[in-house]
């Protein structure tokens, strides 16, 4: 009887400890996400990315902190003086996320963004390599999660910014943006801290392509 009671107490204690750690993680992530959304300068973006990385290093088993740190690095890379360096830093963080979550549609989306950053260094000479890799990542993101709107967001944005003589512009971007908008109507993130970005990009494309 005593052993049974002791085991029960251990199990209860383990449950509440795990719950407390989970609650602490969500609180930390929520604060970091708010910081990311409020960031306006390169320094503020770097601080938000560093905060996510610290959370990831502390948790060790959660892919989301490294994902967000990589996302910030990748998106900031478009404006970075050394775009290859920013893209490489994003890749290193994303590799940590992927080690914890294989075949993840959201991770494929960030890999797509990283390809675009590399390509911007010299679009004419790098298009074949990084444009091809971006297309493969978008296809993988769609295949892994058919309900995820973000692969379509990235595809629509790429087409929208591509010159018409190369197959871009509103004619090709609008149908893809409409597909993304349709997916957003039903999309529900797995939790309040899971990825849910991109709708504002689709809205801007559709408004511009009226």
C-alpha positions as CSV (number, residue, x, y, z in Angstrom):
1,X,0.0,0.0,0.0
2,X,2.8,2.4,1.0
3,X,4.6,1.7,-2.3
4,X,1.3,2.4,-4.3
5,X,0.8,5.7,-2.5
6,X,4.4,6.7,-3.0
7,X,4.2,5.8,-6.7
8,X,1.0,7.8,-7.1
9,X,2.7,10.8,-5.4
10,X,5.7,10.6,-7.7
11,X,3.4,10.4,-10.8
12,X,1.4,13.5,-9.6
13,X,4.6,15.4,-8.9
14,X,5.9,14.5,-12.3
15,X,2.7,15.6,-14.0
16,X,2.6,19.0,-12.3
17,X,6.3,19.5,-13.0
18,X,5.8,18.8,-16.7
19,X,2.8,21.0,-16.8
20,X,4.7,23.9,-15.1
21,X,7.6,23.5,-17.6
22,X,5.2,23.5,-20.5
23,X,3.4,26.6,-19.2
24,X,6.7,28.3,-18.7
25,X,7.7,27.5,-22.2
26,X,4.5,28.9,-23.7
27,X,4.8,32.1,-21.6
28,X,8.4,32.6,-22.8
29,X,7.5,31.9,-26.4
30,X,4.5,34.3,-26.3
31,X,6.8,37.1,-25.0
32,X,9.4,36.4,-27.7
33,X,6.7,36.4,-30.4
34,X,5.4,39.7,-29.2
35,X,9.0,41.0,-29.3
36,X,9.4,39.7,-32.8
37,X,6.2,41.4,-34.0
38,X,7.2,44.7,-32.4
39,X,10.8,44.7,-33.8
40,X,11.4,47.6,-36.3
41,X,15.2,47.8,-36.6
42,X,18.0,45.3,-37.4
43,X,19.1,45.5,-33.8
44,X,15.6,44.7,-32.5
45,X,15.3,41.8,-34.9
46,X,18.6,40.4,-33.8
47,X,17.6,40.7,-30.2
48,X,14.3,38.8,-30.9
49,X,16.2,36.0,-32.8
50,X,18.7,35.7,-29.9
51,X,15.8,35.4,-27.4
52,X,14.2,32.5,-29.4
53,X,17.6,30.8,-29.7
54,X,18.1,31.0,-25.9
55,X,14.7,29.5,-25.4
56,X,15.6,26.7,-27.8
57,X,18.9,26.0,-26.1
58,X,17.2,25.9,-22.7
59,X,14.4,23.6,-23.8
60,X,16.4,21.3,-26.1
61,X,13.4,19.4,-27.4
62,X,11.3,22.2,-28.9
63,X,11.6,23.0,-32.6
64,X,9.6,26.3,-32.6
65,X,12.2,28.5,-30.9
66,X,14.8,27.6,-33.5
67,X,12.2,28.0,-36.3
68,X,11.3,31.5,-35.2
69,X,15.0,32.5,-34.8
70,X,15.6,31.2,-38.3
71,X,12.6,33.0,-39.7
72,X,13.7,36.3,-38.3
73,X,17.3,35.8,-39.7
74,X,15.9,34.8,-43.1
75,X,13.4,37.7,-43.4
76,X,16.0,40.2,-42.2
77,X,18.4,38.8,-44.7
78,X,16.6,40.6,-47.6
79,X,17.9,43.9,-46.1
80,X,21.2,42.7,-44.8
81,X,24.5,43.9,-46.3
82,X,25.9,40.4,-46.3
83,X,22.9,38.4,-47.5
84,X,24.8,35.1,-47.7
85,X,25.9,35.4,-44.1
86,X,22.4,36.1,-42.9
87,X,21.0,33.1,-45.0
88,X,23.7,30.8,-43.6
89,X,22.9,31.8,-40.0
90,X,19.2,31.1,-40.7
91,X,20.1,27.7,-42.2
92,X,22.1,26.8,-39.1
93,X,19.2,27.6,-36.8
94,X,16.7,25.8,-39.1
95,X,18.8,22.7,-39.1
96,X,18.4,22.6,-35.3
97,X,14.6,22.9,-35.7
98,X,14.5,20.2,-38.4
99,X,16.6,17.8,-36.2
100,X,13.6,18.0,-33.7
101,X,10.8,18.0,-36.3
102,X,11.3,16.1,-39.6
103,X,9.1,16.7,-42.7
104,X,7.7,19.9,-41.3
105,X,5.8,22.1,-43.8
106,X,6.7,25.3,-41.9
107,X,10.4,24.5,-41.9
108,X,10.3,23.9,-45.7
109,X,8.7,27.4,-46.0
110,X,11.7,29.0,-44.2
111,X,14.1,27.1,-46.3
112,X,12.3,28.6,-49.3
113,X,12.8,32.1,-47.9
114,X,16.5,31.4,-47.3
115,X,16.8,30.4,-51.0
116,X,15.4,33.7,-52.0
117,X,17.9,35.6,-49.8
118,X,20.8,33.7,-51.4
119,X,19.4,34.4,-54.9
120,X,19.1,38.2,-54.2
121,X,22.9,38.4,-54.1
122,X,23.0,37.9,-57.9
123,X,19.6,36.9,-59.3
124,X,20.8,36.4,-62.9
125,X,23.6,33.9,-62.0
126,X,21.9,32.3,-59.0
127,X,18.4,31.8,-60.3
128,X,18.9,28.3,-61.6
129,X,20.4,27.0,-58.3
130,X,18.4,28.8,-55.7
131,X,15.2,29.2,-57.7
132,X,15.1,25.5,-58.3
133,X,15.7,24.8,-54.6
134,X,13.0,27.2,-53.6
135,X,10.5,25.5,-55.9
136,X,11.4,22.1,-54.4
137,X,10.9,23.4,-50.9
138,X,7.5,24.9,-51.8
139,X,6.4,21.6,-53.3
140,X,7.6,19.8,-50.2
141,X,5.8,22.2,-47.9
142,X,2.5,21.7,-49.9
143,X,2.9,17.9,-49.9
144,X,3.7,17.7,-46.2
145,X,0.6,19.8,-45.2
146,X,-2.0,20.6,-47.8
147,X,-3.8,22.9,-45.4
148,X,-0.8,25.2,-44.9
149,X,-1.3,28.6,-46.7
150,X,2.3,29.7,-46.3
151,X,3.8,27.8,-49.3
152,X,1.2,29.6,-51.5
153,X,2.0,32.9,-49.8
154,X,5.7,32.5,-50.7
155,X,4.9,31.3,-54.2
156,X,2.4,34.2,-54.8
157,X,4.9,36.8,-53.5
158,X,7.7,35.5,-55.7
159,X,5.5,35.6,-58.8
160,X,4.2,39.0,-57.9
161,X,7.7,40.4,-57.7
162,X,9.0,38.6,-60.8
163,X,8.9,40.7,-64.1
164,X,6.1,39.8,-66.4
165,X,8.5,38.9,-69.2
166,X,9.8,36.1,-67.1
167,X,6.3,34.8,-66.2
168,X,5.6,36.9,-63.2
169,X,3.2,39.7,-62.3
170,X,-0.4,39.8,-61.3
171,X,-1.6,37.4,-64.0
172,X,0.3,34.4,-62.4
173,X,0.5,35.7,-58.8
174,X,-3.2,36.4,-58.3
175,X,-4.6,32.8,-58.6
176,X,-1.9,31.5,-56.2
177,X,-2.7,34.4,-53.7
178,X,-6.4,33.5,-54.0
179,X,-5.6,29.9,-53.1
180,X,-3.6,31.1,-50.0
181,X,-6.5,33.4,-49.0
182,X,-8.9,30.5,-49.3
183,X,-6.7,28.3,-47.1
184,X,-6.4,31.1,-44.5
185,X,-10.2,31.0,-44.0
186,X,-10.0,27.5,-42.5
187,X,-6.5,27.4,-41.2
188,X,-6.1,26.9,-37.5
189,X,-2.6,26.9,-36.0
190,X,-1.9,24.0,-33.7
191,X,-1.4,26.3,-30.8
192,X,-1.3,30.1,-30.1
193,X,2.5,30.0,-30.5
194,X,2.6,28.0,-33.8
195,X,3.2,29.8,-37.1
196,X,0.3,31.9,-38.4
197,X,1.9,34.6,-40.5
198,X,1.4,35.5,-44.2
199,X,-2.2,36.7,-44.5
200,X,-1.1,40.4,-44.7
201,X,1.1,39.6,-47.7
202,X,-1.7,37.9,-49.5
203,X,-4.1,40.7,-48.8
204,X,-1.6,43.2,-50.2
205,X,-1.1,41.2,-53.4
206,X,-4.8,40.8,-54.0
207,X,-5.4,44.5,-53.3
208,X,-2.7,45.4,-55.8
209,X,-3.9,43.0,-58.4
210,X,-7.6,44.1,-58.4
